[in-house]
Amino acid sequence: MKPDPAAVQISTYHYELPSHRIAEVPLASRDGSRLLIYENGIIKEDIFRALPEHLPAGALLIANDSRVIEARVLFKKISGGMIEIFCLEPIGFSFEEVMHQTHKVSWRCFIGGASKWKPGQVLQKKIYIRASDAELQARYITKDNEAFAIEFSWWPQNVSFEEILHAAGSTPLPPYIKRKSSEADEERYQTIFAQHPGSVAAPTAALHFTKDVFASLTSKNIKQHFITLHVGAGTFKPVKSETIREHLMHAESFQVSLQTLRELRNNGEIIAVGTTSLRTLESLYWMGVKLFRGAPSPFRLDQWEAYSLEPCISYKESLGFIINYLEEKRSNKVFCDTSLLIIPGYQFRSARGLITNFHQPHSTLLLLVAAFIGDDWKKVYEYALSNNFRFLSYGDSSLLWKQTFD
């Protein structure tokens, strides 16, 4: 029986999270965070650096190597008022393309102080880049629902937009961290393997990994492969509707290499590092199903589309269709967009294990956890609260093994 979004009451996924339990700063050591381990109703504790001891030899670990961009840019108006621009996603380019653009680009953005900024008005900001002075301009084009279309242009024109953001922007800490970002956040709000720029929020489950942890994983013959999903600001968006059906899930772009797809098809024990990785793995399944069915847009998955598709093939078979497609196209990567919203009752087909931090009440991330381990999510969160675990992005970690439902 397929889950009914209209029957998922958001009030069911509530718990009291005191503000002092939200980690404002990271621990001195990434892998020094606590690790809660849940399996078949039993909860244990350890330290994150001991993670390899709790994973089966020969398993495949899938993590997100997206890199957080300096998405928050402050401009000061001539009148003295401050305008904050939060870059969400590029217009007309992929994340990979836009970072290399020169001269000008357009982005969808959140605007702080938007009432002080009129359409067509240009803001200016002096910056220092390549050992010389430079200038960044922002022009308000139009407003679209909650976001704004902003055109950035700069001088000198031969500088890339990635360099511009690095010079002009700052690390976009999540809104529940009530402090300004610091130089330390530029390193710590980034995984050690971050590679492809595009996220405006870190894939926080992977912030705990260190070179030593990876070395321990390798010594146990646990392979590590990476997907790239650019995390959008929608990850912070609380669910405000009474049921999940009325909630609009943001779309996120991702890419997966042919080599990783082959590893996924050939490995039976998959562990996802973070909800972004798990959403990607599950989205791949439905895209393979769409390829099998001959769908016209197989590599775009809408919010509720998976719940209307028939799971007619296995996970390995689904990946096989994507692999065959790439081999025929002589391409080594698949590029996709997903709005998949995973809710309780969803049947997972990819990973058996999930490494993840502790999420906000009423969030789509908490709904995913509830779908993965069932009603025992309450038991896990009650234990974490009662035993002084640190919550959210800079908080502690958990290793959750998928609940088997009758």
C-alpha positions as CSV (number, residue, x, y, z in Angstrom):
1,M,0.0,0.0,0.0
2,K,1.4,3.4,-1.1
3,P,1.7,6.2,1.5
4,D,-0.9,9.0,1.3
5,P,0.7,12.5,1.7
6,A,-2.6,13.9,2.8
7,A,-2.6,11.5,5.7
8,V,0.8,12.5,7.0
9,Q,0.1,15.0,9.8
10,I,3.1,17.2,10.4
11,S,2.2,17.6,14.1
12,T,3.0,13.9,14.5
13,Y,6.7,14.7,13.7
14,H,7.3,17.2,16.6
15,Y,9.6,17.2,19.5
16,E,10.8,19.9,21.8
17,L,14.3,21.1,20.9
18,P,15.7,23.5,23.5
19,S,17.9,26.2,21.9
20,H,20.8,25.3,24.1
21,R,20.9,21.8,22.5
22,I,21.6,23.3,19.0
23,A,25.3,23.2,18.4
24,E,26.5,26.7,17.6
25,V,30.1,25.8,16.9
26,P,31.8,22.6,15.8
27,L,33.9,20.5,18.2
28,A,37.7,20.9,18.0
29,S,38.0,17.5,16.3
30,R,35.6,16.5,13.5
31,D,35.6,12.8,14.4
32,G,35.3,13.5,18.1
33,S,31.5,13.9,17.8
34,R,29.3,11.3,19.5
35,L,27.8,8.6,17.5
36,L,24.3,7.1,18.2
37,I,23.8,3.6,16.7
38,Y,20.3,2.3,16.1
39,E,19.4,-1.2,14.9
40,N,16.3,-3.3,15.4
41,G,15.0,-1.1,18.3
42,I,18.4,-1.2,20.2
43,I,20.4,2.0,20.8
44,K,24.1,2.1,21.5
45,E,26.7,4.9,21.7
46,D,30.3,5.4,20.5
47,I,32.6,8.1,19.1
48,F,32.4,8.9,15.4
49,R,36.0,7.9,14.8
50,A,35.0,4.4,15.7
51,L,32.4,4.3,12.9
52,P,34.3,1.7,10.8
53,E,33.9,-0.8,13.7
54,H,30.1,-0.6,13.2
55,L,30.1,-1.1,9.5
56,P,30.3,-4.5,7.7
57,A,33.5,-5.2,5.8
58,G,33.1,-4.9,2.0
59,A,30.3,-2.3,2.3
60,L,30.0,0.7,0.0
61,L,29.8,4.1,1.5
62,I,28.2,6.9,-0.6
63,A,28.8,10.5,0.3
64,N,28.0,13.9,-1.2
65,D,31.0,15.9,-2.4
66,S,29.2,19.1,-3.2
67,R,31.1,22.2,-2.0
68,V,29.4,25.1,-0.1
69,I,29.7,28.4,-1.9
70,E,30.0,31.8,-0.2
71,A,26.4,32.4,-1.0
72,R,25.7,35.3,1.3
73,V,26.7,38.8,0.0
74,L,26.1,42.1,1.8
75,F,25.7,45.4,0.0
76,K,25.5,48.8,1.6
77,K,23.2,51.3,0.0
78,I,24.3,55.0,-0.4
79,S,21.7,55.8,2.2
80,G,23.4,53.5,4.7
81,G,20.8,50.7,4.6
82,M,22.1,47.1,4.3
83,I,20.8,44.6,1.7
84,E,21.7,40.9,2.1
85,I,21.6,38.7,-1.0
86,F,21.5,35.0,-0.5
87,C,22.3,33.2,-3.8
88,L,20.0,30.1,-4.3
89,E,20.5,28.8,-7.8
90,P,21.8,30.2,-11.2
91,I,19.4,31.2,-14.0
92,G,20.3,29.9,-17.4
93,F,23.3,27.9,-16.4
94,S,24.2,24.8,-14.4
95,F,26.2,25.2,-11.1
96,E,29.3,23.9,-12.9
97,E,28.9,26.4,-15.8
98,V,28.0,29.4,-13.7
99,M,31.1,29.3,-11.5
100,H,33.3,29.7,-14.6
101,Q,31.2,32.6,-16.1
102,T,32.8,35.9,-16.5
103,H,31.3,39.5,-16.8
104,K,27.8,38.8,-15.6
105,V,25.3,36.1,-14.4
106,S,21.8,36.0,-13.1
107,W,20.6,34.1,-9.9
108,R,17.5,33.4,-8.0
109,C,18.1,34.8,-4.5
110,F,16.6,35.5,-1.1
111,I,16.8,39.1,-0.2
112,G,17.1,40.5,3.3
113,G,15.9,44.1,3.4
114,A,14.1,43.8,0.0
115,S,11.6,46.5,0.9
116,K,14.5,49.0,0.7
117,W,15.5,47.9,-2.8
118,K,13.5,48.9,-5.9
119,P,13.4,47.0,-9.2
120,G,16.1,48.2,-11.6
121,Q,18.2,49.8,-8.8
122,V,21.9,48.8,-8.9
123,L,23.9,48.1,-5.8
124,Q,27.7,48.3,-5.7
125,K,30.3,46.7,-3.6
126,K,34.1,47.3,-3.7
127,I,36.1,44.1,-3.3
128,Y,39.8,43.0,-3.5
129,I,40.7,40.2,-5.9
130,R,43.9,39.0,-7.6
131,A,45.9,41.5,-5.6
132,S,43.9,44.5,-7.0
133,D,40.7,46.4,-6.5
134,A,37.5,45.2,-8.2
135,E,33.8,46.0,-8.1
136,L,30.7,43.9,-8.0
137,Q,27.2,45.2,-9.0
138,A,23.8,43.7,-8.3
139,R,20.7,44.7,-10.2
140,Y,17.2,43.8,-9.0
141,I,15.3,42.4,-12.0
142,T,12.1,40.9,-10.8
143,K,10.4,38.9,-8.0
144,D,9.1,35.4,-8.4
145,N,7.1,34.0,-5.5
146,E,9.5,33.9,-2.5
147,A,12.7,34.5,-4.5
148,F,14.1,37.4,-6.6
149,A,16.0,37.4,-9.9
150,I,19.2,39.3,-9.5
151,E,21.8,40.1,-12.2
152,F,25.4,40.3,-11.0
153,S,28.0,42.0,-13.1
154,W,31.6,42.9,-12.2
155,W,34.9,44.5,-13.1
156,P,37.4,43.3,-14.2
157,Q,35.3,41.2,-16.5
158,N,37.7,38.3,-16.9
159,V,37.3,37.2,-13.3
160,S,35.2,34.1,-12.8
161,F,32.0,34.2,-10.7
162,E,33.5,31.6,-8.3
163,E,36.4,34.1,-7.6
164,I,33.8,36.9,-7.1
165,L,31.8,35.0,-4.5
166,H,35.0,33.9,-2.7
167,A,36.0,37.6,-2.4
168,A,32.6,39.2,-1.8
169,G,30.5,36.5,0.0
170,S,30.5,34.7,3.3
171,T,29.7,31.2,4.4
172,P,25.9,30.8,4.6
173,L,25.4,29.3,8.1
174,P,21.9,27.9,8.7
175,P,19.4,30.3,10.3
176,Y,19.2,28.4,13.5
177,I,22.8,29.2,14.2
178,K,22.5,32.6,15.9
179,R,25.9,34.1,15.2
180,K,27.8,35.6,12.3
181,S,30.0,33.2,10.3
182,S,33.7,33.3,11.0
183,E,36.9,32.3,9.2
184,A,36.8,29.0,11.0
185,D,33.4,28.2,9.4
186,E,35.0,28.5,5.9
187,E,36.8,25.3,6.7
188,R,34.5,23.5,9.2
189,Y,31.2,24.1,7.4
190,Q,32.8,22.2,4.5
191,T,33.5,18.5,4.2
192,I,37.2,17.5,3.8
193,F,36.4,16.0,0.4
194,A,34.2,18.9,-0.9
195,Q,34.9,19.3,-4.6
196,H,32.1,20.6,-6.8
197,P,30.8,24.1,-5.8
198,G,27.0,24.7,-5.7
199,S,25.5,24.0,-2.3
200,V,24.2,26.8,-0.1
201,A,24.0,24.4,2.9
202,A,26.6,21.7,3.9
203,P,25.8,18.0,3.6
204,T,26.3,18.0,7.3
205,A,26.4,14.2,8.0
206,A,29.8,14.2,6.2
207,L,31.3,17.0,8.3
208,H,32.5,14.3,10.9
209,F,34.8,12.5,8.4
210,T,38.5,12.8,8.7
211,K,41.5,11.3,6.8
212,D,41.9,8.9,9.7
213,V,38.3,7.7,9.5
214,F,38.7,7.1,5.7
215,A,41.9,5.2,6.3
216,S,40.1,2.9,8.8
217,L,37.3,2.4,6.3
218,T,39.8,1.4,3.6
219,S,41.6,-1.0,5.9
220,K,38.3,-2.8,6.4
221,N,37.7,-2.9,2.6
222,I,34.8,-0.5,2.8
223,K,34.8,1.4,-0.5
224,Q,34.0,5.2,-0.6
225,H,32.3,6.7,-3.6
226,F,30.8,10.1,-4.1
227,I,27.7,11.6,-5.7
228,T,27.2,15.4,-6.1
229,L,23.9,16.9,-5.0
230,H,23.8,20.7,-4.6
231,V,22.0,21.3,-1.4
232,G,19.5,24.2,-1.7
233,A,18.2,26.6,0.9
234,G,14.9,24.7,0.9
235,T,16.6,22.2,3.2
236,F,16.0,24.7,6.0
237,K,12.4,25.3,5.0
238,P,10.1,24.1,7.8
239,V,6.9,22.4,6.9
240,K,4.1,24.9,7.8
241,S,1.1,23.0,6.3
242,E,-1.0,20.7,8.4
243,T,-0.2,17.7,6.1
244,I,2.8,17.1,3.9
245,R,0.8,17.2,0.7
246,E,0.6,21.0,0.8
247,H,4.4,21.4,1.2
248,L,6.3,22.4,-1.9
249,M,9.6,20.5,-2.1
250,H,12.5,22.3,-3.7
251,A,14.3,20.7,-6.7
252,E,18.0,19.9,-6.4
253,S,20.4,19.0,-9.2
254,F,22.8,16.1,-8.9
255,Q,25.3,14.1,-10.9
256,V,26.6,10.6,-10.5
257,S,29.5,9.0,-12.4
258,L,29.3,5.9,-14.4
259,Q,31.9,4.3,-12.2
260,T,29.9,4.9,-9.1
261,L,26.7,3.6,-10.8
262,R,28.6,0.4,-11.6
263,E,29.8,0.1,-7.9
264,L,26.3,0.6,-6.7
265,R,25.0,-2.1,-9.0
266,N,27.7,-4.6,-7.9
267,N,27.5,-4.0,-4.1
268,G,24.7,-5.3,-2.0
269,E,25.5,-3.4,1.2
270,I,25.1,0.3,0.7
271,I,25.4,3.0,3.4
272,A,24.3,6.5,2.6
273,V,26.2,9.4,4.3
274,G,23.4,11.9,4.8
275,T,19.9,12.5,3.6
276,T,21.1,14.2,0.4
277,S,23.0,11.0,-0.6
278,L,20.0,8.8,0.3
279,R,17.6,11.0,-1.7
280,T,20.0,10.7,-4.7
281,L,20.2,6.9,-4.4
282,E,16.4,6.6,-4.2
283,S,15.9,9.1,-7.1
284,L,18.2,7.0,-9.3
285,Y,16.0,4.0,-8.8
286,W,12.9,5.9,-10.1
287,M,14.8,7.4,-13.0
288,G,15.9,3.9,-14.0
289,V,12.2,2.9,-13.8
290,K,11.3,5.8,-16.1
291,L,14.0,4.8,-18.6
292,F,12.6,1.2,-18.5
293,R,9.1,2.6,-19.2
294,G,10.3,4.9,-22.0
295,A,9.3,8.1,-20.2
296,P,10.1,11.3,-22.1
297,S,12.0,13.0,-19.2
298,P,13.6,10.2,-17.3
299,F,16.2,12.3,-15.4
300,R,13.8,14.7,-13.7
301,L,11.7,13.4,-10.8
302,D,8.9,15.5,-9.5
303,Q,7.8,15.7,-5.8
304,W,5.2,12.9,-5.8
305,E,6.1,11.2,-9.0
306,A,7.7,8.2,-7.3
307,Y,4.4,7.4,-5.5
308,S,2.6,7.0,-8.9
309,L,5.2,4.9,-10.6
310,E,5.1,1.1,-10.4
311,P,8.3,-0.4,-8.8
312,C,8.5,-3.0,-11.6
313,I,12.2,-3.8,-11.5
314,S,14.9,-4.3,-8.9
315,Y,17.4,-1.6,-7.8
316,K,20.2,-3.3,-9.6
317,E,18.1,-3.6,-12.8
318,S,17.2,0.0,-12.6
319,L,20.8,1.1,-12.3
320,G,21.5,-1.2,-15.2
321,F,19.2,0.8,-17.5
322,I,21.0,4.1,-16.5
323,I,24.4,2.5,-17.1
324,N,23.3,1.2,-20.5
325,Y,22.0,4.7,-21.4
326,L,25.3,6.3,-20.5
327,E,27.3,3.7,-22.4
328,E,25.2,4.2,-25.5
329,K,25.6,8.0,-25.2
330,R,29.4,7.5,-24.5
331,S,29.0,9.6,-21.4
332,N,30.7,9.1,-18.0
333,K,28.1,11.0,-15.9
334,V,24.4,11.3,-15.5
335,F,22.9,14.7,-14.7
336,C,19.5,14.8,-13.0
337,D,17.0,17.0,-11.0
338,T,15.0,15.6,-8.2
339,S,12.2,17.0,-6.0
340,L,11.6,13.6,-4.4
341,L,9.9,14.0,-1.0
342,I,10.3,10.9,1.1
343,I,7.6,10.4,3.7
344,P,6.7,7.6,6.2
345,G,5.5,4.5,4.4
346,Y,8.0,5.0,1.5
347,Q,9.8,1.7,0.7
348,F,13.6,2.2,0.3
349,R,15.4,0.3,-2.3
350,S,19.0,1.4,-2.1
351,A,20.8,1.8,1.2
352,R,20.5,-0.3,4.3
353,G,22.3,2.1,6.5
354,L,22.1,5.9,7.0
355,I,24.7,8.2,8.7
356,T,23.0,11.4,9.6
357,N,22.9,14.2,12.2
358,F,19.8,15.1,14.3
359,H,17.2,17.1,12.4
360,Q,14.7,19.9,13.2
361,P,11.2,19.0,14.2
362,H,8.6,19.4,11.4
363,S,11.3,19.1,8.8
364,T,11.3,17.0,5.6
365,L,14.6,15.5,6.9
366,L,12.9,14.2,10.0
367,L,10.2,12.7,7.8
368,L,12.9,10.9,5.8
369,V,14.4,9.5,9.1
370,A,10.9,8.4,10.2
371,A,10.4,6.7,6.9
372,F,13.8,4.9,7.3
373,I,13.4,3.6,10.9
374,G,9.7,3.9,11.5
375,D,8.1,5.1,14.7
376,D,11.4,4.4,16.5
377,W,12.5,7.8,15.4
378,K,10.8,9.0,18.6
379,K,12.9,6.6,20.6
380,V,16.1,7.7,18.9
381,Y,15.4,11.4,19.4
382,E,14.2,11.0,23.0
383,Y,17.4,9.1,23.8
384,A,19.5,11.8,22.1
385,L,17.8,14.6,24.1
386,S,18.0,12.7,27.4
387,N,21.7,12.0,26.9
388,N,22.9,15.4,25.9
389,F,23.6,14.8,22.3
390,R,24.3,18.0,20.2
391,F,21.7,18.7,17.5
392,L,21.6,20.0,13.9
393,S,24.4,21.0,11.5
394,Y,27.4,21.2,13.9
395,G,25.9,18.5,16.2
396,D,26.6,14.9,16.8
397,S,25.9,12.0,14.4
398,S,23.9,8.8,14.2
399,L,24.2,5.5,12.3
400,L,20.7,4.2,11.6
401,W,20.0,0.7,10.1
402,K,16.9,0.5,8.1
403,Q,13.8,-0.8,9.8
404,T,12.3,-3.9,8.3
405,F,8.5,-3.6,8.1
406,D,6.2,-6.6,8.0
